[in-house]
């Protein structure tokens, strides 16, 4: 399986947000980050067989901007809203038929933890970052190979 993990793009300062955290949207910076990532994926012929997103607004908006560029639909799964580990992730993927190229849009610490656990290294996913980990099922700690870790700054239009 080629597992793609995206940490939602920038959503501003959570302390400055008034309202439920789940309703916090992307900032202008976050919208640009997601658009750059979507353009990068589209320009490189990226294909996924499942784009799965947390239902929290900032993750959903990130996923929708990616989906527009790569021509797919977004599927929301409440379980990606927070608190997943490798066992939970495998259960989620099994519920969707073990896709070969799933793209997950979620939150930290889950995104960083999943990539770190699978690859056996310490990986910090910045907001708007993309990782690809090649791994077999069952998912086991250290059994994956980190192929990509692309921070959002690498995708700016002026680079």
C-alpha positions in Angstrom: 0.0 0.0 0.0 1.1 3.5 -0.8 -0.3 5.5 2.1 -0.4 9.3 1.7 -0.9 11.4 4.8 -1.6 15.1 4.8 -1.8 17.2 7.9 -4.4 19.9 7.4 -3.1 23.2 6.2 -2.8 26.3 8.4 -5.9 27.3 10.3 -4.4 30.3 12.2 -4.1 30.6 15.9 -6.5 28.3 17.8 -6.4 30.7 20.8 -7.7 33.6 18.6 -10.6 31.5 17.3 -14.0 32.0 18.8 -16.3 29.0 18.5 -16.0 25.3 18.5 -12.5 24.0 17.5 -14.0 21.6 15.0 -15.5 24.6 13.1 -12.1 26.4 12.8 -11.5 27.0 9.1 -8.3 27.4 7.1 -6.6 30.7 7.2 -5.7 32.5 3.9 -2.2 31.0 4.3 -3.7 27.6 4.7 -5.8 27.9 1.6 -2.7 28.8 -0.3 -0.8 25.9 1.2 -3.6 23.4 0.2 -3.9 25.0 -3.3 -0.1 24.6 -3.8 -0.2 21.0 -2.6 -3.2 20.2 -4.9 -1.4 21.8 -7.9 1.8 19.7 -7.1 -0.3 16.5 -6.9 -2.1 17.3 -10.2 1.0 18.3 -12.0 2.6 15.0 -11.0 -0.3 12.9 -12.2 -1.3 11.9 -8.6 -4.0 9.3 -8.4 -5.7 8.0 -5.2 -8.4 5.4 -4.8 -9.7 7.0 -1.6 -9.4 10.6 -0.3 -10.5 10.3 3.4 -10.8 13.4 5.6 -11.5 14.3 9.2 -14.8 16.1 9.3 -13.3 19.1 11.2 -13.6 22.1 8.9 -9.9 22.8 8.5 -9.2 19.2 7.4 -12.3 19.1 5.2 -11.4 22.3 3.5 -7.8 21.1 2.9 -9.2 17.8 1.4 -11.7 19.6 -0.8 -9.0 21.8 -2.3 -6.9 18.7 -3.0 -9.9 16.9 -4.5 -10.7 19.7 -6.9 -7.2 19.5 -8.3 -6.9 15.7 -8.6 -10.5 15.1 -9.7 -11.8 12.9 -6.9 -14.4 13.0 -4.1 -13.8 13.5 -0.4 -15.1 10.9 2.1 -15.4 12.1 5.7 -14.7 9.7 8.5 -15.3 10.9 12.1 -12.5 8.6 13.3 -9.9 10.8 11.6 -11.0 13.7 13.9 -8.3 12.7 16.4 -6.9 10.0 18.6 -6.0 7.3 16.1 -3.1 4.9 16.2 -2.0 2.1 13.8 -4.7 -0.3 15.0 -7.4 2.3 14.5 -5.9 3.3 11.1 -5.9 -0.3 9.9 -9.5 -0.7 11.0 -10.4 2.4 9.1 -8.6 1.2 5.9 -10.2 -2.2 6.2 -13.6 -0.6 6.4 -12.9 1.0 3.0 -11.6 -2.3 1.4 -7.9 -1.7 1.9 -7.3 0.8 -0.9 -3.9 0.6 -2.6 -3.4 4.4 -2.6 -5.3 6.0 0.2 -4.9 9.7 0.9 -5.7 10.7 4.5 -6.2 14.3 5.7 -6.1 14.7 9.4 -4.5 16.4 12.4 -1.5 16.2 14.7 -0.3 14.6 16.7 -2.0 11.7 14.7 -0.4 12.5 11.3 3.1 12.8 12.8 2.6 9.7 15.0 1.3 7.5 12.1 4.2 8.4 9.8 6.7 8.1 12.6 5.4 4.8 13.8 5.2 3.2 10.4 8.6 4.5 9.3 10.4 3.8 12.6 11.8 7.4 12.7 10.8 10.6 14.4 8.8 12.6 11.8 7.2 16.0 12.5 4.5 16.8 10.0 4.1 20.6 9.6 0.6 22.0 8.7 0.1 21.4 5.0 2.8 18.7 4.7 2.4 15.5 2.7 4.1 12.2 3.5 4.0 8.9 1.6 4.7 5.7 3.4 4.9 2.4 1.6 3.6 -0.3 3.9 2.0 -3.7 3.9 -1.0 -4.7 5.9 -1.2 -5.6 8.7 0.2 -2.2 9.7 3.2 -2.7 12.1 5.5 -0.2 13.7 8.7 0.2 11.7 7.5 -1.9 8.8 6.9 1.0 6.4 9.3 3.0 4.2 9.0 6.7 4.2 9.2 7.7 0.5 8.2 11.4 0.7 8.0 14.1 3.3 7.2 17.3 1.6 6.8 20.4 3.7 4.5 23.2 2.5 7.3 25.6 2.0 8.7 23.4 -0.7 5.6 23.9 -2.8 5.3 27.7 -2.9 4.6 29.0 -6.3 7.9 31.0 -6.4 10.1 27.9 -6.1 
